[in-house]
């Protein structure tokens, strides 16, 4: 399967997703958050840093659940071009 290159919009949305998850995690340990979500700490680190701009839906759903984020809120926040609108 050939994967299409990411668009600048995909990259920006991935960065917003990472920022949102990092802020929602707050003082929680990255390790414990990842383990609670059933993902590797490296995967969470890559998503939070924006290096994985299009993570798999089940991965994001699991992380959002652990952080108490609704998927509706997450989707609307990452699709807003204004970084200042991200949930704290």
C-alpha positions as CSV (number, residue, x, y, z in Angstrom):
1,X,0.0,0.0,0.0
2,X,1.3,3.4,-1.0
3,X,0.9,6.1,1.6
4,X,0.3,9.6,0.2
5,X,2.5,12.4,1.5
6,X,1.1,14.5,4.3
7,X,-0.3,17.9,3.3
8,X,0.8,21.0,5.3
9,X,-2.8,20.9,6.8
10,X,-2.3,17.3,8.0
11,X,1.0,18.3,9.6
12,X,-0.5,21.3,11.3
13,X,-3.5,19.3,12.6
14,X,-1.1,16.7,14.0
15,X,0.8,19.4,15.9
16,X,-2.5,20.7,17.3
17,X,-3.5,17.2,18.3
18,X,-0.1,16.8,20.1
19,X,-0.5,20.1,21.9
20,X,-4.0,19.3,23.0
21,X,-3.1,15.9,24.4
22,X,0.0,17.3,26.1
23,X,-2.1,20.0,27.8
24,X,-4.8,17.5,28.7
25,X,-2.2,15.2,30.3
26,X,-1.0,18.1,32.5
27,X,1.2,16.8,35.3
28,X,0.3,13.1,34.7
29,X,3.2,10.9,33.8
30,X,3.6,10.2,30.1
31,X,4.6,6.6,31.0
32,X,1.5,6.0,33.1
33,X,-0.8,7.7,30.6
34,X,0.5,5.6,27.8
35,X,0.3,2.4,29.8
36,X,-3.3,3.2,30.9
37,X,-4.2,3.8,27.2
38,X,-2.5,0.6,26.1
39,X,0.0,2.3,23.8
40,X,3.8,2.6,24.1
41,X,5.3,5.6,25.7
42,X,7.2,6.2,22.5
43,X,4.0,6.3,20.5
44,X,2.5,8.9,22.9
45,X,5.7,10.9,22.8
46,X,5.7,10.9,19.0
47,X,2.0,12.0,18.9
48,X,2.5,14.7,21.5
49,X,5.5,16.1,19.6
50,X,3.7,16.1,16.3
51,X,6.0,13.5,14.7
52,X,3.0,11.3,14.0
53,X,0.6,13.6,12.3
54,X,-2.0,11.0,11.5
55,X,-2.2,8.4,14.3
56,X,-4.6,5.5,14.1
57,X,-8.1,6.3,15.4
58,X,-8.1,3.5,18.1
59,X,-4.9,4.9,19.5
60,X,-6.3,8.4,19.8
61,X,-9.6,7.1,21.2
62,X,-7.8,5.2,23.9
63,X,-5.6,8.2,24.9
64,X,-8.6,10.5,24.8
65,X,-10.5,8.2,27.1
66,X,-7.7,8.0,29.6
67,X,-7.4,11.8,29.6
68,X,-11.2,12.3,29.9
69,X,-11.5,14.0,26.5
70,X,-14.5,13.5,24.3
71,X,-13.7,12.6,20.7
72,X,-16.2,15.3,19.6
73,X,-14.3,17.9,21.5
74,X,-10.9,16.6,20.4
75,X,-12.0,16.6,16.7
76,X,-13.4,20.1,16.9
77,X,-10.3,21.5,18.6
78,X,-7.7,20.0,16.3
79,X,-9.6,21.2,13.3
80,X,-9.5,24.9,14.4
81,X,-6.7,26.8,12.9
82,X,-6.3,29.0,16.0
83,X,-3.9,27.4,18.5
84,X,-5.2,29.6,21.3
85,X,-8.6,27.8,21.2
86,X,-7.1,24.5,22.5
87,X,-8.6,23.1,25.7
88,X,-6.4,23.6,28.7
